[in-house]
Amino acid sequence: MKALVIRSAVVAATGGLIFGFDTAVISGAEEQIQEQFHLSDAAIGFTVTTALIGTIVGAIVSGRLADRFGRKKVLYAIGVLYVVSAVGCALAPTSSVEVLQAFRFLGGLGIGASSVCAPIYTAEIAPPKFRGRLVGLVQFNIVLGILVAYASNAIIRTVLGDDPNAWRWMLGVMVVPAVLFLVLLPTVPETPRWLAGHGDLAGARATSERLCSTPAEADAQMAEIQETLAAEQGEKTKFYTRGHRKVILLAVAIAFFNQMSGINAILYYAPRVMQDAGASTNAAYLMSVAVGVMNLVATMAALTVIDRLGRRRLMLVGSVGYLVSLGFMAAVMFYYESDGRSFDSTSSILVLLGLMVFIASHAFGQGAVIWVFLSEIFPNSIRGRGQALGSLTHWVWAAITSFAFPPIIGAFGGGVAFSIFFGFMVLQLLWVIKVMPETKGIPLEEMAERLGLEAEANAPAPATKGK
């Protein structure tokens, strides 16, 4: 595998690092923001959710933009959005929370677009046998960004203490990786698949030769790309067709189950969850760092085996881990919430253990698989829109679960909240066993045939019964 392939994957994955950082950093800032702007619980919930609204919009529009203007140009736009969002949030005046919400929204646009474009870009420059690990770098950098955000929040809180402007530093630090991302982007190429699809066969061949290890490998890649493009020519503008029904349902299902595990809700409110379970404020921040470390370690473990064990096996292991951890945390919360028992240091340690297993299960299963799977299953001509659909589904349910999590805990307790997630993970396990296909090691140009899309598209329509 050439150094250019690795460098391109790492640069694209840097967008994932900022994605992860922006996702988790608000967990350390939201309480101070609520105090500084004198916000109600509903208002702080909406302020946190504005970024998620941005991710939904970003996921909707970025797929078509990536297909029309190129993967690399959209990555540039993502970097600019991250820089503007970080600076704007850090400098937002306390006289107007709407300004902060607007810049949070812009950051969300970048996150939503990154979740679509970075995996597509990496999948299209990666050799098939290394695609899982290289696309998995996006997820690795997402969880690295989450860990960096938790650690950054803890350091800033330790250094600045109760300084009312600590939240500005927490949100503003994101400008550093965002600028680095923009500086590195000129060193990587556009993907040969996008170039060929837009008529630049000479550019596509030149890029393919730079990415492939041998001329023969480049020739084979170009032949596959051109054959696929010719076969898909008549379907270029069609997405919701009978032939695409299977992959559309697969994308929606994996993205829906990803968020119904409760992962984003827990990440956004990790310090509050730990404080509600009996931990002190400083201890809650340090516990969040421990959760971030476990997330990173489990992701690294998943990336070493995803191309050997396959996507389904990782999902199976993760699904079982979800059930064990969510069931354990629900039991702990029900025990302490019943008969008026008080949460204490013991309860906080038990919940922390449950969270560690939960995060490890997510990182090894859904976290490592979702963006790889979404980048693989769609035909070349609709890959951008397909990735956008999966990302859109992911972020819509992220917004719903994150907005609903605090009210559910407040009204019914943590036991009920974790039990709801447990129930959905039972359904996920059944879906993985009965429905989810394996995609490891299959060239993107052969994926449609392997998944049976061509056979489904060519199948006769079901006969209608006469009266």
C-alpha positions, 0 to 999 in steps of 0.5 A: 500500500502506497504512502499516498493512500495512507496520507490521504486516509489520515488527512480525511480522517482528521475531519473525523477528529474535529467531528468527535471533538465538537461532538463531545466538547459541549458536555464540559461547557453546557453548565457554564453556558446555561449560567452565563446566558441565564437559560432554562433547561429547555433553552440549554437543551435547544442550544446543545441541539442546534449543532445536531440540527446543523448535522442533519442539514449538513448530511442532507446537502453534502452527498449531492455536493460531494457527487457534483463538486468532488469529495475534496472540495467538500472537505475544504468547505468542512474545514472552513466551517469548523474554523468559523464555528470555533472562533464564533463560539469562543467570541459569542457575546453573552447578550445574545445566545442566538449568536452562539446557537448560530455558530454551533449550527455552522459547526454542526453543518461541518460534522454532518458533511464530514460524516458523509464525505470523509468515509466516501473519500477514504473508501474510494482511494483505499485498496479493497483488502485494506478498506475497512481499516482505512475507512475505520481511521475516520471512526478512530479519529472521531473517538480520538477527538472525543477523548481530546475533548474530554481531556481538554475540558478537564485540563481547562477546568483544572487550570481555570477553575470556576472562571466563567469564561472557561467554556469559551476556551473549551469551544475555541480550542477546536480551531487548532485541528481545524486549521491543521486540516485545511493546511493538509488538504492540498497534499492529497488528490481527488478520488479516481472514481469521482474524476472518471465519473465526471469525464476526466479519465486522464486525471483519474488514470494519473491518480489511480497510478499514484495510489496503486502499487503497480501499473497492472493494479491501476489498469484493473482499477480503471477498467472496473471503474469504467465498466461500473460507470457504463452499467450505471449510466442510465441510473445516474439521477435515480436514487429511490428505485426498486433496485436500490431498496435493499441498500437503502433499508440497510443504511437506514437500519444501521444508522437508526440502531446506532443512535438507539443504543443511546451513544450520543445522548450519553456522550453529550451528557457524560459528566451529568450522568456521572454526577447524577450517579453520585460523583463529584464535579471534578471526579465526573470530568475525570471519569469522562476522560476514562470513558474516552480512553476506553472508547479509543482503545476499543476502536483501535482493537476493532480496526486491527480485526475489521478486515479479518473478522468482518463487519457482521462479527464485530456487530454481533460482539458489540450487540451482546456487549450493549445488552450486558452493559445497558442491562447492568446500568439499568439494574443499578439505577433501578436499585438506587432509585427504588425506596429512596436510596441515595446515590454515593461513590459506590453507585458512581463507580458501578455506573462508570463500570457499566459505561466503560463496557457500553463504550467498549461495546459501541467502539468495537461494534457499531462505532467501527462498522457504521461508516465503513458499511455505509461507504461500501454498500451503495453503487458508485453513482449514488454513493454520495446520496446513499452515505448522506441518507445513512448520515441523515438518519444517524443525526436525526435520531441523535437529535431525538435521543439527545433531546429526550434523554434528560427529560426521560431521566428527570421524569422516570429515572435512569433505569427507564432510560437505559431500559429503553436503549436495551430494548432497541439493542435486542432488535439490533441483535436480531437484525444483525443475525437475520438481515445484515450482509458481510461486505469485507474484501469486496471491491466497490465495483462488485458490491451491487452484484454481491448484494443482489441489487442487479438481480432485484432491479431486473426482477419482474414487478409483482403481478396485480390481482384482477377483480 
